[in-house]
Amino acid sequence: MNYYTPTGFHFPAEWAKHTATWLSWPHKEASWPGKIDLIYPKYCEFIKVVSEGELVRINVKDEQMAAFAKQQLIVAGVDLKRIEFFEFETNDAWCRDHGPAFLINPDTKQKAIVDWGYNAWGGKYPPFDLDDVIPTKIGDRFGLQVYHPGIVMEGGSVDFNGKGTLITTTACLLNKNRNPHLNQQQIEEYLQNYYGVEQVLWLGDGIVGDDTDGHIDDITRFVNEDTVVTVLEENKNDENYNLLQENLEELKIMRLSNGKQLNIVELPMPDAVVYDDQRLPASYANFYIANSAVVVPTYRCANDDKALDILQECFPDRKVVGIDSTDIIWGLGSFHCLSQQEPGV
């Protein structure tokens, strides 16, 4: 058991250069009950946009699933030369949370993986045994050092500025269904030791409908080393209004490790997305930063264009692309939840 990552390794910011984006092909009908067939066109559109600037590596169960995926990708006009398939069977599609956390050492040009424990957001959706071992399988396949902290951690619960700061939520990481034996200080030590960060910033709650118990990637994201975008609800009668205002006030008093105040860019929330009488965790903050584009979930409402314009100003060096996520969000996640970047060195 390795308890610490070696000196010099860290988890890069998402906007740092990628070698590839990792995905796990969606196949679990219970995650999109009655709708799984409807998600493939937009999912493949996402792959097409990302693959224009980097490889896309996809976990599949077997050749049959790979063949089905290729068929869907061809229909979407994806260049299959940009796609690589790996027969690593998964339980579900949420690669942000069960996929490998890649570390790099810029001095030695080495890459490594952290294989955090994974329990499907506090044991909500068993089985999750196949998902739990995905990072080690990928590490073994590529001959990379794999570190096993021995605690539960999900990629969607943390976001990074690439300069030593990580932001997360108490609602998720201090939830008793994750690591009940650890207190906040102990969890911070794990984050610092394994992600190679100096500072952990804590927000409170996540948005209504988020079954992950408050992942940061639905509320607040770094867009450069000292700037975050954070979602706010304009309707004072909406369930999200007060909790997002509280997060904004917390962000205002935070300081980075160099003493600087955060630059805060306010991002609207979409209209409430309700399906089958269930409020879904629709948020523009669940965007994915790829090499050549930033892919933003949209929801067929008036704030879509406003959110895209704000994010385009945040990423002048990339095209910001909106893709309709109205069907995908029925799975209770969107493009960031579905993807995990593999950085270059």
C-alpha positions as CSV (number, residue, x, y, z in Angstrom):
1,M,0.0,0.0,0.0
2,N,1.4,3.4,-1.0
3,Y,0.2,6.1,1.4
4,Y,1.7,9.1,-0.4
5,T,2.3,10.1,-4.0
6,P,6.0,10.8,-4.7
7,T,7.2,14.4,-4.7
8,G,6.6,16.3,-7.9
9,F,3.3,14.7,-8.9
10,H,0.1,16.6,-9.1
11,F,-3.4,16.5,-10.7
12,P,-3.4,19.1,-13.5
13,A,-6.1,21.6,-14.2
14,E,-8.6,20.4,-16.7
15,W,-7.6,23.1,-19.2
16,A,-4.0,21.7,-19.3
17,K,-3.1,19.7,-22.5
18,H,-4.8,16.3,-22.7
19,T,-3.5,13.2,-24.3
20,A,-7.0,11.8,-24.3
21,T,-10.4,11.8,-22.8
22,W,-11.7,8.6,-21.1
23,L,-15.3,7.5,-21.3
24,S,-17.3,4.4,-20.3
25,W,-19.9,3.6,-22.9
26,P,-23.4,4.0,-21.5
27,H,-25.3,0.7,-21.3
28,K,-27.1,0.5,-18.0
29,E,-30.8,1.0,-18.8
30,A,-31.6,1.6,-15.1
31,S,-29.6,4.8,-15.3
32,W,-31.8,6.2,-18.0
33,P,-35.0,4.3,-17.5
34,G,-37.1,4.5,-20.7
35,K,-34.6,6.8,-22.4
36,I,-31.3,5.2,-22.9
37,D,-31.7,4.9,-26.7
38,L,-32.4,8.7,-26.8
39,I,-29.0,9.7,-25.3
40,Y,-26.7,8.2,-27.9
41,P,-27.0,10.9,-30.6
42,K,-26.0,13.7,-28.2
43,Y,-23.4,11.5,-26.4
44,C,-21.8,10.8,-29.8
45,E,-22.0,14.5,-30.7
46,F,-20.0,15.2,-27.5
47,I,-17.4,12.6,-28.6
48,K,-17.2,14.1,-32.0
49,V,-16.4,17.6,-30.6
50,V,-13.9,16.3,-28.1
51,S,-12.2,14.0,-30.6
52,E,-11.4,16.9,-32.9
53,G,-8.7,17.9,-30.5
54,E,-7.6,14.7,-28.8
55,L,-8.0,10.9,-28.7
56,V,-11.1,9.5,-27.0
57,R,-10.6,6.3,-25.2
58,I,-13.8,4.3,-24.4
59,N,-14.3,1.4,-21.9
60,V,-16.6,-1.3,-23.3
61,K,-17.6,-4.7,-22.1
62,D,-16.7,-6.6,-25.3
63,E,-16.5,-6.6,-29.0
64,Q,-20.3,-6.5,-29.3
65,M,-20.6,-3.3,-27.3
66,A,-17.7,-1.8,-29.3
67,A,-19.4,-2.6,-32.5
68,F,-22.6,-1.0,-31.3
69,A,-20.7,2.1,-30.2
70,K,-18.9,2.3,-33.6
71,Q,-22.2,2.1,-35.4
72,Q,-23.6,5.0,-33.3
73,L,-20.4,7.0,-33.8
74,I,-20.4,6.6,-37.5
75,V,-24.0,7.9,-37.7
76,A,-22.8,11.0,-35.8
77,G,-19.9,11.5,-38.2
78,V,-17.1,10.7,-35.8
79,D,-13.7,10.0,-37.2
80,L,-13.1,6.5,-35.8
81,K,-9.3,7.0,-36.2
82,R,-9.6,9.3,-33.1
83,I,-11.3,6.6,-31.0
84,E,-9.7,3.8,-29.1
85,F,-11.7,1.0,-27.4
86,F,-10.6,-0.9,-24.3
87,E,-12.4,-4.1,-23.1
88,F,-12.7,-3.0,-19.5
89,E,-16.2,-3.8,-18.4
90,T,-18.1,-1.2,-16.2
91,N,-21.3,-1.2,-14.2
92,D,-22.2,2.3,-15.4
93,A,-21.1,5.3,-17.5
94,W,-20.0,7.9,-15.0
95,C,-16.3,7.9,-15.8
96,R,-15.6,11.2,-13.9
97,D,-16.2,9.3,-10.7
98,H,-15.0,5.8,-11.3
99,G,-12.3,6.5,-13.9
100,P,-8.5,7.1,-13.3
101,A,-7.3,10.2,-11.6
102,F,-4.2,10.9,-13.7
103,L,-1.2,12.6,-12.1
104,I,1.8,14.1,-13.9
105,N,5.3,15.0,-12.9
106,P,6.4,17.8,-15.3
107,D,10.0,17.5,-14.3
108,T,10.5,13.7,-15.0
109,K,7.7,13.5,-17.7
110,Q,6.1,10.6,-15.7
111,K,2.4,9.8,-15.4
112,A,0.7,7.9,-12.6
113,I,-2.8,7.1,-11.5
114,V,-4.6,7.3,-8.2
115,D,-7.2,4.6,-7.7
116,W,-9.6,6.0,-5.1
117,G,-12.2,3.7,-3.6
118,Y,-15.6,3.9,-5.4
119,N,-18.9,3.0,-3.8
120,A,-21.5,4.5,-6.2
121,W,-22.1,7.7,-4.2
122,G,-22.5,6.1,-0.8
123,G,-23.8,2.7,-1.9
124,K,-26.8,4.0,-3.7
125,Y,-26.5,2.0,-6.9
126,P,-25.0,-1.5,-6.5
127,P,-23.3,-3.3,-8.0
128,F,-20.2,-1.1,-8.5
129,D,-17.4,-3.7,-8.3
130,L,-16.5,-3.4,-12.0
131,D,-16.3,0.4,-11.8
132,D,-14.2,0.3,-8.7
133,V,-11.3,-1.4,-10.4
134,I,-11.2,0.6,-13.7
135,P,-8.3,2.9,-12.7
136,T,-6.0,0.0,-11.8
137,K,-6.9,-1.9,-15.1
138,I,-6.0,1.2,-17.1
139,G,-2.8,1.7,-15.1
140,D,-1.8,-1.9,-15.7
141,R,-2.6,-1.6,-19.4
142,F,-0.3,1.4,-19.8
143,G,2.4,0.3,-17.3
144,L,1.7,3.2,-15.0
145,Q,2.3,3.4,-11.2
146,V,-1.1,3.1,-9.4
147,Y,-1.6,4.5,-5.9
148,H,-4.4,3.2,-3.6
149,P,-5.3,5.6,-0.9
150,G,-7.9,3.2,0.6
151,I,-10.7,5.8,0.9
152,V,-13.7,6.7,-1.2
153,M,-13.3,9.7,-3.5
154,E,-15.1,10.7,-6.7
155,G,-13.7,12.9,-9.5
156,G,-16.9,15.0,-9.6
157,S,-16.5,16.0,-6.0
158,V,-13.2,18.0,-6.6
159,D,-12.1,20.7,-9.0
160,F,-8.5,22.1,-9.5
161,N,-6.8,25.4,-10.4
162,G,-3.6,23.6,-11.3
163,K,-1.6,25.8,-9.0
164,G,-2.1,24.0,-5.7
165,T,-5.7,24.6,-4.9
166,L,-8.6,22.2,-4.9
167,I,-12.3,23.1,-4.2
168,T,-14.9,20.7,-2.9
169,T,-18.1,20.5,-0.8
170,T,-18.7,19.4,2.8
171,A,-22.0,17.9,1.7
172,C,-20.2,15.3,-0.3
173,L,-16.8,14.6,1.3
174,L,-18.0,14.8,4.9
175,N,-21.1,12.6,4.2
176,K,-21.1,9.6,6.5
177,N,-21.8,7.3,3.5
178,R,-18.3,7.9,2.1
179,N,-15.6,7.9,4.8
180,P,-17.3,7.9,8.2
181,H,-14.0,7.2,10.0
182,L,-12.4,10.4,8.8
183,N,-12.8,14.0,9.9
184,Q,-12.4,17.1,7.7
185,Q,-8.7,17.5,8.5
186,Q,-7.9,13.9,7.7
187,I,-9.7,14.1,4.4
188,E,-7.8,17.3,3.6
189,E,-4.5,15.4,4.2
190,Y,-5.6,12.7,1.8
191,L,-6.5,15.3,-0.8
192,Q,-3.2,17.1,-0.4
193,N,-1.1,13.9,-0.4
194,Y,-2.6,12.2,-3.3
195,Y,-3.7,15.1,-5.6
196,G,-0.5,17.0,-4.9
197,V,-2.3,20.2,-3.8
198,E,-1.4,22.7,-1.0
199,Q,-4.9,24.1,-0.2
200,V,-8.4,22.7,0.0
201,L,-11.4,25.2,-0.2
202,W,-14.8,24.0,1.1
203,L,-18.2,25.0,-0.1
204,G,-21.4,23.7,1.5
205,D,-24.3,22.1,-0.4
206,G,-24.8,21.0,-4.0
207,I,-27.9,21.6,-6.1
208,V,-31.3,20.0,-5.6
209,G,-31.7,16.7,-7.5
210,D,-28.0,15.8,-7.3
211,D,-27.9,12.2,-6.1
212,T,-24.1,12.5,-5.5
213,D,-24.8,14.5,-2.3
214,G,-23.4,17.7,-3.7
215,H,-20.7,17.3,-6.3
216,I,-18.7,20.5,-7.0
217,D,-18.9,20.1,-10.7
218,D,-22.6,21.1,-10.7
219,I,-22.0,24.3,-8.9
220,T,-18.5,25.9,-9.0
221,R,-15.6,25.4,-11.4
222,F,-12.2,26.9,-11.9
223,V,-11.7,28.4,-15.4
224,N,-8.2,29.6,-14.7
225,E,-5.9,29.6,-11.7
226,D,-7.6,32.4,-9.9
227,T,-11.1,32.5,-11.4
228,V,-14.2,30.4,-10.8
229,V,-17.6,30.3,-12.4
230,T,-20.4,29.6,-10.0
231,V,-24.1,29.0,-10.7
232,L,-26.8,31.2,-9.3
233,E,-30.6,30.9,-9.4
234,E,-32.5,34.0,-10.3
235,N,-35.9,32.8,-9.0
236,K,-36.1,33.5,-5.3
237,N,-38.8,30.9,-4.9
238,D,-36.7,28.1,-6.4
239,E,-35.2,25.5,-4.1
240,N,-31.7,26.2,-5.3
241,Y,-31.8,30.0,-4.6
242,N,-30.7,30.2,-1.0
243,L,-28.1,27.4,-1.1
244,L,-26.4,28.9,-4.2
245,Q,-26.4,32.4,-2.6
246,E,-24.7,30.9,0.5
247,N,-22.1,29.4,-1.8
248,L,-21.5,32.7,-3.4
249,E,-21.0,34.4,-0.1
250,E,-18.5,31.7,0.9
251,L,-16.6,32.2,-2.3
252,K,-16.3,35.9,-1.7
253,I,-14.4,35.4,1.6
254,M,-12.1,32.6,0.3
255,R,-8.4,33.4,-0.4
256,L,-6.0,31.4,-2.6
257,S,-2.7,30.1,-1.0
258,N,-1.0,33.2,-2.4
259,G,-3.5,35.5,-0.6
260,K,-5.4,36.5,-3.7
261,Q,-9.2,36.8,-3.7
262,L,-11.0,34.6,-6.2
263,N,-12.4,36.3,-9.3
264,I,-16.0,35.1,-9.4
265,V,-18.0,34.9,-12.6
266,E,-21.7,34.3,-12.1
267,L,-23.4,31.7,-14.3
268,P,-27.2,31.4,-14.5
269,M,-29.1,28.2,-13.8
270,P,-31.3,26.7,-16.5
271,D,-35.1,26.5,-16.0
272,A,-35.9,23.5,-13.7
273,V,-35.8,20.3,-15.6
274,V,-38.4,17.8,-14.3
275,Y,-39.1,14.4,-15.7
276,D,-41.4,11.7,-14.3
277,D,-42.1,14.1,-11.3
278,Q,-38.4,14.2,-10.4
279,R,-36.3,17.4,-10.3
280,L,-33.1,16.7,-12.2
281,P,-29.7,18.3,-11.5
282,A,-29.5,20.4,-14.6
283,S,-26.6,22.9,-14.4
284,Y,-24.4,24.7,-16.9
285,A,-21.4,24.1,-14.6
286,N,-21.2,20.5,-15.7
287,F,-19.2,21.5,-18.8
288,Y,-16.1,19.6,-20.0
289,I,-12.9,21.4,-21.0
290,A,-11.3,19.6,-23.9
291,N,-8.2,20.5,-25.9
292,S,-10.0,22.3,-28.6
293,A,-13.4,23.0,-27.1
294,V,-15.5,23.5,-24.0
295,V,-18.6,21.4,-24.2
296,V,-21.6,22.8,-22.2
297,P,-24.8,21.0,-21.5
298,T,-27.9,22.9,-22.6
299,Y,-31.6,22.4,-21.7
300,R,-33.8,24.0,-24.3
301,C,-34.4,27.2,-22.3
302,A,-33.7,30.9,-22.6
303,N,-30.6,30.9,-20.4
304,D,-28.8,28.5,-22.7
305,D,-27.3,31.2,-24.9
306,K,-26.5,33.5,-22.0
307,A,-24.5,30.7,-20.3
308,L,-22.7,29.9,-23.5
309,D,-21.7,33.6,-24.0
310,I,-20.4,33.8,-20.4
311,L,-18.3,30.7,-20.8
312,Q,-17.0,31.8,-24.1
313,E,-15.6,34.9,-22.4
314,C,-13.9,32.6,-19.9
315,F,-12.3,30.5,-22.6
316,P,-11.1,32.8,-25.3
317,D,-8.7,30.2,-26.7
318,R,-11.4,27.5,-27.2
319,K,-14.7,27.3,-28.9
320,V,-17.6,26.8,-26.5
321,V,-20.1,24.3,-27.8
322,G,-23.5,23.7,-26.4
323,I,-25.0,20.3,-26.7
324,D,-28.6,19.5,-25.7
325,S,-28.5,17.5,-22.4
326,T,-32.2,17.3,-21.7
327,D,-32.3,13.5,-22.2
328,I,-28.8,12.8,-20.8
329,I,-29.6,14.6,-17.5
330,W,-32.3,12.0,-16.8
331,G,-29.3,9.9,-15.8
332,L,-28.6,12.6,-13.1
333,G,-25.4,13.8,-14.7
334,S,-24.0,15.4,-17.9
335,F,-20.9,15.7,-19.9
336,H,-18.4,16.4,-17.1
337,C,-19.8,13.5,-15.1
338,L,-19.4,11.2,-18.1
339,S,-15.7,12.0,-18.9
340,Q,-12.2,12.0,-17.3
341,Q,-9.2,13.6,-18.9
342,E,-5.8,12.0,-19.3
343,P,-3.2,14.8,-19.2
344,G,-0.1,15.0,-21.4
345,V,3.3,15.4,-19.8
